[in-house]
Amino acid sequence: MDTKGLSGAEALLRLLAQMGVEQIFASPGSEWAPVWEHLAKPYGSAKEIPLYLSSRHEEIAVAMASGYVKASGKLPAVMIHTTVGALHAAMALRGALHEQVPMVVLAGESIGFSEGSDHDLGHQWIRLLSDVGGPARLVEPSVKWSFALNTPAVLPATIQRACQLAMATPQGPVFVSVPMEFLLETLTTNPPASAGFAHAPAAHPRAIDELALVLARAASPLIVTEEVGRSVRAVEHLVSLAERLGAPVIEAWHPGYANFPRTHPLYGGVGRSAFVAEYLNDADVVFLVATVAPWHPASSAPGPGTKVVVLSDNPLRSDLPFWGYRADLVVTGGVEVSLAMLVERVREAIPPGARTTTLERWQVRHQKRRDALREEGLAAAGKPLDTRWVAHELNHVLRPDAIVVDETITHRLDVHRFLDRLQPGSFFAGSCGGLGTGLGTALGVKAAAPDRTVIALIGDGAFHYNPALAALGVCQEHRMPILIVLFNNSGYLSQKSHVSEQYPDGWAVRSNTFVGTAIAPSPDYPAIARAFGGYGERVEDPGEVRAALLRGLQAVAAGQVALVEMALESISNSRGA
């Protein structure tokens, strides 16, 4: 691409488009005026520059980029306001780093402060917006790579390289600080010739052979995953592998995706340590595929008679201060391509139908689990509302095209347990350690899949951490209707539960005094949605849950954002956890 003679702003937009960036999610400040000027310029094709979506808040912008990647697999860009905007975005960037979600994040700055320049960039820079080291220094711990442009000559090559680094394995967010002075300058350089993105490396064939041999020889293998659902094709390979091995598949306690068809007879569910231990006790080989934390604590590994084998593109998780899981064989490689190789090797080792008896045994167990869940859900149809009943009813109204984004904490396992209609590609976690990104993630999914129904599940505590007004404004401004199902227990149940667990006979439990855990009085959540032209409803009667969800879905189909509040038992009404 020829960038000589272009302004830095126009070169930036054209380079992003050339590198496959179709959408920019933004919450910028005044330093992006040169970019806005070129966004207004007429072009011969809409594909010459990316589509620009303003999001009203930096955390929403990064979260939208994250949801967009999860739903589309495409690289987005993010434009935010200098140091102050970068700090707003840092929590969401930290989540993207740990989830290995690629994006190119750009922040502006001033390096000349209008000295010796024909352009007055404004008095705000030296007094209000500048920090030593600039925004690139501030966000460095929260991204994969961070760089502050130091000369306009390297702008073209740097933007190109930033895109490549974001998509390189392991993927993640990268950050480039672009001085406003460079956006205004006329460039004198071109980027180097580029082959685009590097392909995810497959595991070494000998390592795959060794892994296949261990799995094929196992009498009772178990598969544990959290993130293989990042690629729907990888899930298809995992299904083929599990069927040939006769191995059940379970998801560890914090799956970020729908990693296996939940109605498949080999699907064992999602659970905490005790649940995982049930399966571990029967396994002679445990296969951890795209799994970050399969059980807790890490030292509670299966006994020495059980082998633990690992396949991941980032198996030792250099982004984490501690991993600590035993592994008898570690295979590093792109999960999708490596699983495809592994399936072929296992098929060569195990004849078709050789594990039929094992498959039938797991099918019986799978069906018993589903029957028990159905009975549990029906039994929870009391008042006040119970999360299990709400999830049970939501499962019945889920349309085939629906995508669910979850940002709940204490409700999360029940959401996974009862939403068995979810298929790979139809579920994404909306948080990674920090709350406040669920609504933005759902909007990013909607941006990637505008014709699909997007449902955001969120607790009232998480709702308060989200820039909710900005998110609802995006829904209204860009006509991106989503259904928000708000689980309202009037407080932070996870915080209250931890006090009870650590001090079961303590002062808090005995006096029912749990400091700082209540959200009371509750605001009128549905009214907030109505303020943005949306539909809002509060539900207290269990018999109205399904009808209310359907009304919310109808509003979304008509182009309105909808918020349906589920009035659960208040945490202040129960002693302890």
Secondary structure as GFF3:
##gff-version 3
##sequence-region A 1 577
A	DSSP	alpha_helix	8	18	.	.	.	ID=ss1
A	DSSP	beta_strand	23	27	.	.	.	ID=ss2
A	DSSP	three_ten_helix	30	32	.	.	.	ID=ss3
A	DSSP	alpha_helix	33	40	.	.	.	ID=ss4
A	DSSP	three_ten_helix	46	48	.	.	.	ID=ss5
A	DSSP	beta_strand	51	54	.	.	.	ID=ss6
A	DSSP	alpha_helix	58	72	.	.	.	ID=ss7
A	DSSP	beta_strand	77	80	.	.	.	ID=ss8
A	DSSP	alpha_helix	83	99	.	.	.	ID=ss9
A	DSSP	beta_strand	103	109	.	.	.	ID=ss10
A	DSSP	alpha_helix	124	124	.	.	.	ID=ss11
A	DSSP	pi_helix	125	129	.	.	.	ID=ss12
A	DSSP	alpha_helix	134	139	.	.	.	ID=ss13
A	DSSP	three_ten_helix	140	142	.	.	.	ID=ss14
A	DSSP	beta_strand	145	148	.	.	.	ID=ss15
A	DSSP	three_ten_helix	152	154	.	.	.	ID=ss16
A	DSSP	alpha_helix	155	167	.	.	.	ID=ss17
A	DSSP	beta_strand	173	179	.	.	.	ID=ss18
A	DSSP	alpha_helix	180	184	.	.	.	ID=ss19
A	DSSP	alpha_helix	205	217	.	.	.	ID=ss20
A	DSSP	beta_strand	221	225	.	.	.	ID=ss21
A	DSSP	three_ten_helix	228	230	.	.	.	ID=ss22
A	DSSP	alpha_helix	232	245	.	.	.	ID=ss23
A	DSSP	beta_strand	249	251	.	.	.	ID=ss24
A	DSSP	beta_strand	267	270	.	.	.	ID=ss25
A	DSSP	alpha_helix	273	280	.	.	.	ID=ss26
A	DSSP	beta_strand	285	289	.	.	.	ID=ss27
A	DSSP	beta_strand	307	312	.	.	.	ID=ss28
A	DSSP	beta_strand	329	332	.	.	.	ID=ss29
A	DSSP	alpha_helix	335	349	.	.	.	ID=ss30
A	DSSP	alpha_helix	356	379	.	.	.	ID=ss31
A	DSSP	alpha_helix	387	397	.	.	.	ID=ss32
A	DSSP	beta_strand	403	407	.	.	.	ID=ss33
A	DSSP	alpha_helix	412	418	.	.	.	ID=ss34
A	DSSP	beta_strand	427	429	.	.	.	ID=ss35
A	DSSP	alpha_helix	438	448	.	.	.	ID=ss36
A	DSSP	beta_strand	454	459	.	.	.	ID=ss37
A	DSSP	alpha_helix	460	465	.	.	.	ID=ss38
A	DSSP	alpha_helix	468	477	.	.	.	ID=ss39
A	DSSP	beta_strand	483	488	.	.	.	ID=ss40
A	DSSP	alpha_helix	493	502	.	.	.	ID=ss41
A	DSSP	alpha_helix	507	511	.	.	.	ID=ss42
A	DSSP	alpha_helix	525	531	.	.	.	ID=ss43
A	DSSP	beta_strand	535	539	.	.	.	ID=ss44
A	DSSP	three_ten_helix	542	544	.	.	.	ID=ss45
A	DSSP	alpha_helix	545	557	.	.	.	ID=ss46
A	DSSP	beta_strand	562	567	.	.	.	ID=ss47
A	DSSP	three_ten_helix	571	573	.	.	.	ID=ss48
###
